[in-house]
Amino acid sequence: MAKKRPQTKATKPQTRTGAGAAGANEPVPVVGAREPCPCGSGRRYKACHGRAAAHAVTELVQRPFEGLTGESDWVALRELVPAATVGLTLKGGLPEGVPSVTLATVLPMAWPALRRDDGSVLLGLQNDTPSGDLSRDLATTLRRALAAEPGTPVTPGGTDAADGEPVRLQDLLDADAPFEPVVHPGFEFWVPDAEEQASPEVAASLERANAAAIPTVRLTGVDAAYWCETPEKNHLRWVMPHAEERLLDALARLHAAGSSSLGEGTRLVGSFRAHGLMVPVWDLPTGMGAEECEKPAAEFAERLAGALADDSPLSPEERRARGGLTNRQVTLS
């Protein structure tokens, strides 16, 4: 599980204090990116006061992946899954010289992105980002990668290489394209050609990453449910897109009825929030693998659908169950 990130909340400034024609102590209004800056510098707004405004810490976006295909899997790959890749489809197709764009959980040396020698792009998902809008920060990194020279990584920091206003992933990705994560046992996808020799730095990073990776499998019968193996016990972590209050009510109904488990020896132990979605967590026996989870997970999904459709008031037992589930919640992001 990724480490917790503290919540921050700041407001993006709508004006900036400037000099020149606007006066040393007068606010500089926000104008179009290509318009002359109102401070009187003679430069365009995007190259003057707009630069600071565009990269200031923004108000925290609670659900940065909302509106993207596979929102729950985006959250899982950001917070739960060590090694995975997903092919991304851009609106309007790929630029010339870019054969593919692939989302990756982690890249060597924690690079935000990489432009391979063949021109293809890898975009890292689990890096720290400079603002409260993860979608915008990833979109900025993606555009920098598309403009980078083949064979070079995109380093942290820097500004959007494209001309125009800052954009978000929702502006760049095709909303109708499928989002199909492939979970890998390790990070060998960093060096896709078996004949290719990784640099010493990449090889060392690969060894460290593989040593720390927790075995993880994505279930095939339900959406965004991920089995993982730890030395003490196995777990199922399931990212769910339902509204939190309704989901808590539904889980409480099932828990009070004794039907919240995934079979003998399993237990719903709580949940956490990540990027605006709830992630219920089950403890599993050590010998229960991903394949053994498939059938009970599908059966639980049917029970959950019925509980989600129940609008009746919670019984006293269900309210107590809900309180217990709420007390065991943790917020990751």
C-alpha distance (Angstrom), angle and dihedral (degrees) to the residues before:
residue distance angle dihedral
M1 . . .
A2 3.82 . .
K3 3.77 116.5 .
K4 3.78 118.5 -94.1
R5 3.74 117.5 -92.0
P6 3.79 118.9 -150.3
Q7 3.75 116.7 -116.8
T8 3.77 115.1 -115.4
K9 3.72 130.7 -176.3
A10 3.74 126.5 -168.7
T11 3.74 133.3 152.1
K12 3.76 121.9 -115.4
P13 3.80 108.1 -122.8
Q14 3.76 116.4 -115.3
T15 3.80 94.3 -162.5
R16 3.77 133.3 30.1
T17 3.79 128.9 -150.4
G18 3.79 110.3 -115.7
A19 3.77 146.6 164.7
G20 3.76 135.3 -127.9
A21 3.79 120.5 53.4
A22 3.79 92.4 -3.5
G23 3.80 91.6 58.8
A24 3.78 128.8 -113.0
N25 3.80 94.7 -88.3
E26 3.78 101.2 31.8
P27 3.82 123.6 101.9
V28 3.78 118.1 -109.0
P29 3.83 109.2 -130.5
V30 3.79 121.1 -130.4
V31 3.82 111.8 -106.5
G32 3.78 136.2 166.4
A33 3.82 115.8 -56.9
R34 3.81 93.7 -114.3
E35 3.79 97.5 41.4
P36 3.81 121.2 101.6
C37 3.79 111.1 -86.0
P38 3.84 109.7 -103.8
C39 3.83 89.8 -134.0
G40 3.81 88.3 78.5
S41 3.80 97.2 -119.4
G42 3.79 92.3 131.8
R43 3.80 92.1 -123.1
R44 3.78 127.1 111.5
Y45 3.81 115.3 -92.6
K46 3.85 92.9 -113.3
A47 3.82 90.7 56.6
C48 3.80 94.6 44.7
H49 3.83 128.5 31.0
G50 3.79 91.5 -11.2
R51 3.80 90.6 67.2
A52 3.78 93.2 64.9
A53 3.79 92.5 41.9
A54 3.81 92.6 50.5
H55 3.80 93.5 52.3
A56 3.77 100.2 37.7
V57 3.79 117.5 117.8
T58 3.76 106.4 -83.9
E59 3.76 130.9 -148.6
L60 3.79 109.1 -78.3
V61 3.80 111.3 -92.3
Q62 3.80 104.5 -143.8
R63 3.82 95.6 -160.1
P64 3.82 106.2 29.8
F65 3.82 93.3 168.7
E66 3.80 96.4 48.4
G67 3.80 110.6 131.8
L68 3.80 94.2 24.2
T69 3.79 119.8 115.1
G70 3.81 108.0 -100.9
E71 3.81 97.2 17.1
S72 3.81 91.5 168.3
D73 3.81 91.6 52.4
W74 3.81 90.8 48.5
V75 3.81 87.8 56.9
A76 3.82 91.9 46.3
L77 3.80 93.0 50.4
R78 3.78 90.7 47.5
E79 3.82 95.9 49.0
L80 3.81 112.6 15.4
V81 3.78 115.6 26.4
P82 3.81 121.5 77.2
A83 3.81 101.5 -163.5
A84 3.80 124.0 18.8
T85 3.79 140.9 127.3
V86 3.81 134.9 -158.9
G87 3.77 128.6 -170.4
L88 3.81 111.2 -124.6
T89 3.80 126.5 -149.2
L90 3.80 117.4 -148.6
K91 3.78 124.4 -147.0
G92 3.76 108.4 -102.3
G93 3.79 93.4 15.9
L94 3.79 133.1 -87.7
P95 3.81 122.2 -40.6
E96 3.78 117.6 -110.5
G97 3.78 111.4 -79.7
V98 3.83 94.6 22.5
P99 3.83 109.1 103.1
S100 3.81 95.0 -179.3
V101 3.81 145.9 -5.5
T102 3.81 117.5 -144.1
L103 3.78 129.9 -174.5
A104 3.83 112.6 -140.1
T105 3.78 128.2 -173.5
V106 3.82 93.3 -135.6
L107 3.80 135.7 3.6
P108 3.82 130.6 -158.3
M109 3.82 114.8 -72.5
A110 3.82 87.5 4.6
W111 3.80 91.2 -76.9
P112 3.81 110.6 178.1
A113 3.81 89.9 -136.8
L114 3.79 142.6 -13.5
R115 3.79 133.5 -145.8
R116 3.80 105.5 -153.0
D117 3.77 125.0 -143.2
D118 3.81 90.1 -100.7
G119 3.81 91.0 54.3
S120 3.80 96.7 -105.5
V121 3.80 118.3 136.3
L122 3.80 131.0 -132.4
L123 3.81 116.1 -165.5
G124 3.82 117.7 -159.8
L125 3.80 116.8 -139.5
Q126 3.81 106.3 -173.4
N127 3.81 99.7 60.5
D128 3.77 126.1 115.2
T129 3.80 112.1 -99.9
P130 3.82 130.5 -150.8
S131 3.79 101.5 -127.2
G132 3.77 142.8 38.3
D133 3.81 92.4 -101.5
L134 3.79 108.4 76.6
S135 3.80 91.9 -179.5
R136 3.79 92.2 56.6
D137 3.80 93.1 46.2
L138 3.81 92.4 50.5
A139 3.80 90.6 47.8
T140 3.81 89.8 52.7
T141 3.80 90.4 50.8
L142 3.80 91.5 47.6
R143 3.80 92.7 52.6
R144 3.81 90.1 48.0
A145 3.80 89.3 52.2
L146 3.80 92.8 49.3
A147 3.82 88.7 53.9
A148 3.83 95.7 43.4
E149 3.79 123.6 105.2
P150 3.83 114.2 -98.8
G151 3.78 112.5 -94.7
T152 3.81 96.1 31.0
P153 3.80 133.6 108.9
V154 3.78 122.8 -132.4
T155 3.79 107.3 -120.7
P156 3.83 125.4 -148.0
G157 3.77 117.3 -81.9
G158 3.75 124.8 19.4
T159 3.77 130.4 116.5
D160 3.77 135.2 -90.3
A161 3.78 109.1 -72.1
A162 3.80 92.7 -154.5
D163 3.77 122.8 87.5
G164 3.79 116.1 -113.1
E165 3.80 141.0 37.6
P166 3.82 121.5 -23.6
V167 3.79 112.5 -88.7
R168 3.80 137.2 -162.5
L169 3.79 132.6 -130.1
Q170 3.80 88.1 -100.2
D171 3.81 87.6 63.6
L172 3.82 94.7 50.2
L173 3.81 105.7 37.9
D174 3.80 127.4 75.2
A175 3.81 105.9 -111.5
D176 3.82 91.8 -155.3
A177 3.80 96.3 54.2
P178 3.82 118.5 100.1
F179 3.79 120.8 -107.7
E180 3.80 107.5 -145.3
P181 3.82 115.9 169.3
V182 3.79 119.6 -152.5
V183 3.81 111.3 -153.6
H184 3.80 114.1 -149.5
P185 3.81 128.3 -157.4
G186 3.80 89.2 -132.2
F187 3.78 144.1 -8.1
E188 3.78 99.6 -85.3
F189 3.80 87.9 120.7
W190 3.81 85.1 80.2
V191 3.82 86.4 75.1
P192 3.82 102.8 34.5
D193 3.80 96.6 173.8
A194 3.81 110.5 74.2
E195 3.80 89.3 -153.2
E196 3.80 92.3 52.7
Q197 3.79 116.6 100.5
A198 3.79 114.7 -138.3
S199 3.77 117.5 -136.9
P200 3.82 114.9 -104.7
E201 3.80 90.1 -105.8
V202 3.81 93.3 51.4
A203 3.81 91.6 43.8
A204 3.80 91.3 53.0
S205 3.80 91.7 46.2
L206 3.82 89.8 49.1
E207 3.80 91.8 52.2
R208 3.81 92.5 49.9
A209 3.80 93.1 46.6
N210 3.80 94.0 48.9
A211 3.80 91.3 49.0
A212 3.81 91.6 54.0
A213 3.83 98.2 42.4
I214 3.81 117.0 113.7
P215 3.84 112.3 -142.2
T216 3.80 105.2 -104.3
V217 3.82 134.4 178.6
R218 3.80 129.8 -172.7
L219 3.81 112.8 -135.7
T220 3.80 115.0 -123.0
G221 3.81 101.1 -153.4
V222 3.81 99.2 58.4
D223 3.79 134.2 32.7
A224 3.81 124.6 -93.9
A225 3.83 97.9 -10.5
Y226 3.80 115.1 140.9
W227 3.80 127.5 -167.5
C228 3.79 117.6 -154.6
E229 3.79 135.8 -177.3
T230 3.80 124.4 -137.6
P231 3.80 129.5 173.6
E232 3.83 93.0 -105.6
K233 3.81 101.7 40.7
N234 3.78 142.7 -31.5
H235 3.80 125.0 -99.4
L236 3.78 140.7 -159.7
R237 3.80 114.9 -147.3
W238 3.77 114.0 -171.4
V239 3.81 122.3 -170.5
M240 3.81 108.8 -149.1
P241 3.82 126.6 -165.4
H242 3.83 97.3 -154.2
A243 3.81 122.9 117.1
E244 3.80 107.3 -86.6
E245 3.81 99.4 -124.0
R246 3.79 93.3 48.1
L247 3.80 91.7 45.5
L248 3.81 92.0 50.4
D249 3.80 90.2 50.8
A250 3.81 90.9 49.9
L251 3.80 93.9 47.7
A252 3.82 89.8 47.6
R253 3.81 91.0 53.2
L254 3.79 90.9 51.8
H255 3.79 93.8 43.2
A256 3.82 92.8 50.9
A257 3.80 89.4 48.8
G258 3.80 91.7 51.4
S259 3.80 92.7 -116.4
S260 3.81 102.3 107.8
S261 3.81 95.9 95.7
L262 3.79 129.0 89.6
G263 3.79 94.6 -130.8
E264 3.77 139.6 -64.3
G265 3.78 114.0 -12.8
T266 3.83 94.0 13.3
R267 3.78 127.0 110.7
L268 3.80 137.6 -174.0
V269 3.81 99.2 -127.3
G270 3.79 101.5 177.8
S271 3.77 141.1 -74.7
F272 3.75 143.5 -106.5
R273 3.79 135.1 -146.1
A274 3.77 121.1 -121.8
H275 3.80 125.7 175.1
G276 3.79 92.4 -19.3
L277 3.82 97.4 -48.6
M278 3.80 132.1 100.6
V279 3.80 121.3 -120.6
P280 3.83 114.4 -163.1
V281 3.81 113.7 -156.7
W282 3.81 128.8 -151.0
D283 3.79 127.3 -165.0
L284 3.79 111.4 -135.9
P285 3.80 132.4 -167.1
T286 3.80 114.0 -95.8
G287 3.79 91.5 -112.6
M288 3.80 94.9 52.3
G289 3.79 108.4 101.6
A290 3.78 131.4 -170.9
E291 3.81 93.9 -90.7
E292 3.80 90.8 54.7
C293 3.82 88.8 54.2
E294 3.80 95.7 56.8
K295 3.81 100.1 80.1
P296 3.83 98.2 39.9
A297 3.82 90.3 45.6
A298 3.81 91.3 53.3
E299 3.82 90.0 48.1
F300 3.80 90.8 49.0
A301 3.81 90.0 50.9
E302 3.82 88.9 57.9
R303 3.82 92.0 49.2
L304 3.79 90.4 47.3
A305 3.81 92.2 51.5
G306 3.80 89.5 55.3
A307 3.80 92.3 47.9
L308 3.81 91.6 48.3
A309 3.82 89.3 54.9
D310 3.83 92.2 52.8
D311 3.81 109.8 99.7
S312 3.81 97.2 174.3
P313 3.84 118.6 119.1
L314 3.78 116.1 -89.1
S315 3.79 116.5 -100.5
P316 3.83 119.2 -124.8
E317 3.81 90.0 -99.1
E318 3.80 90.7 49.7
R319 3.81 91.6 48.6
R320 3.81 90.0 52.8
A321 3.79 90.2 48.8
R322 3.78 89.9 49.9
G323 3.78 91.4 51.1
G324 3.79 90.4 52.4
L325 3.80 92.0 50.2
T326 3.80 91.8 47.2
N327 3.81 92.2 50.4
R328 3.81 90.3 55.3
Q329 3.79 95.2 53.1
V330 3.80 121.4 117.6
T331 3.80 127.5 -170.8
L332 3.79 116.4 -138.9
S333 3.79 100.2 175.9
